[in-house]
Structure formats: C-alpha cells, structure tokens
Amino acid sequence: MIKIDKKIVKYRVEKPEDKEKAAAEPAAAPAPASASTAAPRKETKESNVVWMHEKLERPEVLVGSTYKIKTPVSDHAMYVTINDIVLNEGTPYEQRRPFEIFINSKNLDHFQWIVALTRIISAVFRKGGDVTFLVEELKAVFDPRGGYWQPGGKFMPSIIAELGHVIERHLRSIGLLKDPEIDEARRKLIEQKRAEYEARQKQVDAFANNHFPEGAQLCPKCSTAAVVMMDGCLTCLNCGDSKCG
C-alpha cells in the first residue's frame, strides 16, 4: 500500500509504449566522482514547478470568463469565452494561464473565420511562453470598410481589433499584463490642462457623450477621443500622449 501525504498537483497517464521504451533503454552507469570534484546535488523548489507547454493535459474543469461584444456593424452580439488553467495550485508559484477560447454568435456570416481564429488562438495559448503579443497583433487589424465607435468615444478599427481588446482585458485580470501607469507629475499636469481647457471653451461634437471635453480628437495611441490642443500642442487627456514629448 502506498500512502500519499502530499497534495497532488500534477499527474501523467503511463502508456504501454512508454514502458516498452523504458525497458529497451539500457540503464546508464553512474560516473565515478572523486572527492575533489564531487559536489552535493542541490534540490531547488523550482524543480517541481509546472510550466505551460503544449503537452499539458486538459483538466476536467477550467476557470473561465465570458465577455459580450455588441457592434453596430452586426445585428447579433458575439460572446467570447476564455478558459484558464491554474498551474501549481496551492503553492507560491500558483498562476492562471489562458488555455482555450471560444466565440459564439448567431451571425453565421463569420462562422468560418471564427472557428479558424479560435483554434489558432487556443493553440498559441497552449504552446506556453509569452502570449501577450496576440493583443497587439489583433488590435492592429483594420476593416477596409471602416471601423466604428463604441459608447464613450473609443474607436474600434475592426471586430478583430475589439477581440484583441477583450483578450487584453482578460490578461490584465489574471495578471499577465499590467495596467499602464502614469507618473504623478504627469497626471497632475493632465488634470490641470483639462480643467483649463474645459473652462476656456466648449465645442460640439457628435461623439461628445463621454467624460472627456467636447470636441476632443481621436488619440492614435489609445484610440480614445481625448486629444485637445493645449499650449499649442495636441495632448491626450486619457493616456498623456503629446506631440511635443
């Protein structure tokens, strides 16, 4: 009888071919070590850490989140579900990693590319390593027919780009991406310039239904209608990007 006194965090199914392969390989004889060269082997805690790789078996239960995408270019909404696998659960190295993605919609016009995209993105997730590059790649896709505006004044160049924003939001929620931080001095300067601009003038704009000044232009960096002219320089009130540096 074998008694297990530790929590099981990883398992692997041993197949018959694995036993045959192990029996066919000759046992390697240990190399003799002299007293001068022999060194004690150090056992590190990281030797038992499980990393994300493509051969990792899918657990029976995954933790997931579902996001709704409603665009003015389609009558039906899209529902994006991203499931995460929890690695090294219960240890200091516990981490959530995206494992698979599903996109569901009543609109069958996009069925083929939706299936292809979900399989490719899921394969990249399971490959392991740095998967955050997917965000910038998807956000850089532009629709030749033109994009659309979201409520609040944020411009989306395509549906694929909005999918990139959804993945970015999910990666931030599980800690793979960090929120961009603005230093305190720059934040105070933005608040001061914003107050001066609002007190000086008010403009009318079709997309002015947001918390930024009316008449603000689109920022090429954060895709938000928050760029205003301050001190002879275009400055974004959302991310702080400025043409004057």
C-alpha positions as CSV (number, residue, x, y, z in Angstrom):
1,M,0.0,0.0,0.0
2,I,1.3,3.4,-1.0
3,K,0.3,6.3,1.3
4,I,0.1,9.8,-0.3
5,D,0.7,12.5,2.2
6,K,1.1,15.4,-0.2
7,K,-1.4,17.3,-2.4
8,I,-1.4,16.0,-6.0
9,V,-0.7,18.9,-8.3
10,K,0.3,17.0,-11.5
11,Y,-0.3,13.6,-13.0
12,R,0.6,11.8,-16.2
13,V,-1.0,8.7,-17.7
14,E,1.6,6.0,-18.4
15,K,1.0,4.3,-21.7
16,P,2.2,0.7,-22.7
17,E,4.6,2.1,-25.3
18,D,6.3,4.2,-22.6
19,K,7.0,1.0,-20.5
20,E,8.4,-0.7,-23.6
21,K,10.6,2.3,-24.4
22,A,11.9,2.5,-20.8
23,A,12.7,-1.3,-20.8
24,A,14.6,-1.1,-24.1
25,E,16.9,1.7,-22.9
26,P,20.0,0.4,-21.0
27,A,20.5,1.8,-17.6
28,A,23.3,4.4,-17.6
29,A,26.0,3.6,-15.1
30,P,26.8,6.4,-12.7
31,A,30.1,8.1,-13.4
32,P,32.6,7.8,-10.6
33,A,33.4,11.1,-8.9
34,S,36.5,11.9,-7.0
35,A,36.4,13.6,-3.6
36,S,37.9,16.7,-5.1
37,T,35.3,17.1,-7.9
38,A,32.2,15.7,-6.4
39,A,29.7,18.3,-5.3
40,P,26.4,17.7,-3.4
41,R,23.3,18.0,-5.5
42,K,21.1,20.9,-4.5
43,E,17.4,20.3,-4.7
44,T,15.6,23.5,-5.7
45,K,12.0,24.4,-5.1
46,E,11.5,25.3,-8.7
47,S,12.3,21.8,-9.9
48,N,8.6,20.8,-9.2
49,V,7.1,24.0,-10.8
50,V,4.8,23.2,-13.7
51,W,5.1,25.5,-16.7
52,M,2.7,25.9,-19.5
53,H,3.5,23.7,-22.6
54,E,1.6,22.1,-25.4
55,K,1.7,18.6,-24.0
56,L,-0.1,19.6,-20.8
57,E,-3.3,17.6,-20.5
58,R,-6.6,19.5,-20.3
59,P,-8.1,19.2,-16.8
60,E,-11.7,18.2,-16.4
61,V,-12.6,21.6,-15.0
62,L,-11.3,25.0,-16.1
63,V,-12.0,28.5,-14.8
64,G,-13.4,30.8,-17.4
65,S,-14.8,34.3,-18.1
66,T,-17.3,35.3,-20.8
67,Y,-17.3,38.8,-22.5
68,K,-20.0,40.2,-24.7
69,I,-19.2,42.2,-27.8
70,K,-22.0,44.2,-29.4
71,T,-21.0,46.1,-32.5
72,P,-23.1,48.5,-34.7
73,V,-21.9,46.6,-37.8
74,S,-23.8,43.4,-36.8
75,D,-27.3,42.7,-35.6
76,H,-26.2,39.9,-33.3
77,A,-23.8,40.1,-30.4
78,M,-20.7,37.9,-30.0
79,Y,-19.8,36.1,-26.8
80,V,-16.2,35.4,-26.1
81,T,-15.3,32.8,-23.5
82,I,-11.7,32.4,-22.3
83,N,-10.9,29.5,-20.1
84,D,-7.9,29.4,-17.8
85,I,-5.8,26.6,-16.4
86,V,-4.5,27.0,-12.8
87,L,-0.8,25.9,-12.6
88,N,0.8,24.9,-9.3
89,E,-2.4,25.4,-7.3
90,G,-1.9,25.8,-3.6
91,T,1.8,26.7,-4.0
92,P,3.7,30.1,-4.0
93,Y,4.1,29.6,-7.8
94,E,0.3,29.4,-8.5
95,Q,-0.6,31.1,-11.7
96,R,-3.5,31.3,-14.1
97,R,-2.8,30.9,-17.8
98,P,-5.3,31.2,-20.7
99,F,-5.8,27.7,-22.1
100,E,-8.6,28.0,-24.7
101,I,-11.0,30.5,-26.3
102,F,-14.5,30.1,-27.8
103,I,-16.5,32.6,-29.8
104,N,-20.3,32.2,-30.2
105,S,-22.7,34.2,-32.3
106,K,-26.0,33.8,-34.1
107,N,-24.4,35.5,-37.1
108,L,-23.3,32.7,-39.4
109,D,-21.6,35.0,-41.9
110,H,-18.4,34.9,-39.9
111,F,-18.6,31.2,-38.9
112,Q,-15.5,30.1,-40.9
113,W,-13.1,32.7,-39.7
114,I,-14.4,32.5,-36.1
115,V,-13.7,28.7,-36.0
116,A,-10.2,29.2,-37.5
117,L,-9.4,32.1,-35.2
118,T,-10.4,30.3,-32.1
119,R,-8.4,27.2,-33.0
120,I,-5.3,29.3,-33.7
121,I,-5.5,31.4,-30.6
122,S,-6.2,28.3,-28.4
123,A,-3.1,26.6,-30.0
124,V,-1.0,29.7,-29.1
125,F,-2.3,29.7,-25.5
126,R,-1.4,26.0,-25.0
127,K,2.1,26.5,-26.6
128,G,3.1,28.4,-23.5
129,G,5.6,31.3,-23.2
130,D,4.7,34.9,-23.8
131,V,1.2,35.1,-25.4
132,T,0.7,38.8,-24.8
133,F,1.9,39.6,-28.3
134,L,-1.5,38.4,-29.6
135,V,-3.1,41.6,-28.2
136,E,-1.1,44.0,-30.4
137,E,-1.4,41.8,-33.4
138,L,-5.2,41.6,-33.2
139,K,-5.6,45.3,-32.3
140,A,-3.6,46.2,-35.5
141,V,-6.2,44.7,-37.8
142,F,-8.3,47.3,-39.8
143,D,-11.6,46.7,-41.6
144,P,-11.3,48.1,-45.2
145,R,-15.0,49.2,-44.9
146,G,-14.2,51.3,-41.9
147,G,-14.4,50.9,-38.1
148,Y,-17.0,52.0,-35.6
149,W,-17.3,54.0,-32.4
150,Q,-18.0,52.4,-29.0
151,P,-20.1,54.2,-26.4
152,G,-17.8,56.5,-24.5
153,G,-15.8,57.7,-27.6
154,K,-13.4,54.8,-28.2
155,F,-12.8,53.9,-31.8
156,M,-12.5,50.3,-32.9
157,P,-10.9,49.8,-36.3
158,S,-12.5,46.3,-36.7
159,I,-14.2,43.4,-34.9
160,I,-10.9,41.6,-34.7
161,A,-9.4,44.6,-33.0
162,E,-12.2,44.6,-30.4
163,L,-11.4,40.9,-29.8
164,G,-7.8,41.9,-29.1
165,H,-9.1,44.4,-26.6
166,V,-11.2,41.7,-24.9
167,I,-8.1,39.4,-24.7
168,E,-6.1,42.3,-23.3
169,R,-8.7,42.9,-20.7
170,H,-8.7,39.2,-19.7
171,L,-4.9,39.1,-19.5
172,R,-4.9,42.1,-17.2
173,S,-7.5,40.5,-14.9
174,I,-5.3,37.3,-14.4
175,G,-2.1,39.3,-14.0
176,L,-0.2,38.5,-17.3
177,L,-0.5,42.2,-18.4
178,K,0.0,45.2,-16.1
179,D,-2.1,48.4,-16.3
180,P,-0.2,51.3,-17.8
181,E,0.8,53.7,-15.1
182,I,1.2,57.5,-15.4
183,D,3.6,59.2,-13.0
184,E,2.1,61.6,-10.5
185,A,3.6,64.7,-12.0
186,R,2.2,63.9,-15.5
187,R,-1.2,63.0,-14.0
188,K,-1.4,66.4,-12.2
189,L,-0.4,68.2,-15.5
190,I,-3.2,66.4,-17.4
191,E,-5.8,67.3,-14.7
192,Q,-4.6,70.9,-14.7
193,K,-4.6,71.2,-18.5
194,R,-8.0,69.5,-18.7
195,A,-9.5,71.9,-16.2
196,E,-8.1,74.9,-18.1
197,Y,-9.4,73.6,-21.4
198,E,-12.9,73.0,-20.1
199,A,-13.1,76.4,-18.5
200,R,-11.8,78.1,-21.7
201,Q,-14.2,76.7,-24.3
202,K,-16.8,74.2,-25.1
203,Q,-17.2,72.6,-28.6
204,V,-20.0,70.5,-30.0
205,D,-19.1,67.0,-31.4
206,A,-21.2,64.0,-32.4
207,F,-19.2,61.7,-30.2
208,A,-19.0,64.0,-27.2
209,N,-21.1,61.7,-24.9
210,N,-18.2,60.8,-22.7
211,H,-16.3,62.2,-19.7
212,F,-13.7,63.9,-21.9
213,P,-14.1,67.5,-23.2
214,E,-16.4,68.1,-26.1
215,G,-14.7,68.4,-29.4
216,A,-11.7,66.2,-28.4
217,Q,-10.0,64.4,-31.3
218,L,-9.0,60.7,-31.6
219,C,-5.8,59.7,-30.0
220,P,-3.7,57.4,-32.2
221,K,-2.1,55.7,-29.2
222,C,-5.1,54.7,-27.0
223,S,-7.9,55.1,-29.7
224,T,-9.9,57.4,-27.4
225,A,-11.5,60.8,-28.4
226,A,-9.5,62.7,-25.8
227,V,-6.9,64.8,-27.7
228,V,-7.2,68.5,-27.3
229,M,-5.0,71.5,-28.2
230,M,-3.1,72.8,-25.1
231,D,-0.4,75.4,-25.2
232,G,-0.1,74.9,-29.0
233,C,0.4,71.2,-28.8
234,L,-2.0,68.2,-29.2
235,T,-2.2,66.4,-25.9
236,C,-4.3,63.3,-24.9
237,L,-6.2,63.6,-21.7
238,N,-6.5,59.8,-21.4
239,C,-3.0,58.4,-21.7
240,G,-1.0,61.6,-21.7
241,D,0.5,61.2,-25.2
242,S,1.7,64.5,-26.6
243,K,3.2,65.6,-29.9
244,C,5.6,67.8,-28.0
245,G,7.0,65.0,-26.0
